[in-house]
């Protein structure tokens, strides 16, 4: 008989997420606004190493937070996805159900004043702001620290890896990546938040504002796959481990300084 495997905050953050259950009948429309980020783009150097250093620096609460009957994902169990996902709302709901739930219990176990949730649950920095980002990381006072946007993974124009590859390695064409970043960059600027997240559930990048003289640009992390398992070495990093790292950075300093840099969308 298999013995149950328990998880505390530290081990739970290293776990991969299960793959989405996507039917053949699904939305075929891209969800990109007519806006581009035209500022400087730079790799977020040493993101994996920094993430592992944040992880290794924690004094982990050993309290059990979750358990399952095996070290491997069990077919037909709640370790797999059984909810059909056919549109952006569905992708967002599964991101909330998997990643946000893990992060919520990990932040709480570590006494970190951070929770993920809907944008309407945060206090608005701009009275009357009409736009609604998909999620935010907030503290108990409802102040937002990180803003996030969700896209469906099966639309070619939403492909993070392809857009980054075209921009940096293949053709030097930055437009697909600039188009993908336009909406989340605007949310970061409008909300005055230094950190942002763009995810399709299957692929995720983390963003931070960087200043280049009088202009501001964006640093972007490596693409983090949902099924990456985290590590203490920095060779691999999981989605939740990455998010925990960015959350702690934002808890210390989340302010988008508008005194340096200019608006870089069109």
Secondary structure, DSSP 8 states (H G I E B T S, - for coil): ----EEE-HHHHHH------B--SS--------S--B-S-EEE-TTHHHHHHHHHHT--------EEESSSS--TTSTTS--SB--SHHHHHHHHIIIIIHHHHHHHHHTT---EEE-GGGS--SSTT-----SEEEE-TT--EEEEEEE--TTSGGG-HHHHHHIIIIIS---HHHHHHHHHHHHHHHHHTBSEEEEE-SSEEEEEEEEEETTEEEEEE---EETT----SSSSS--HHHHHHHHHHHHHH--B--TTSS---B-
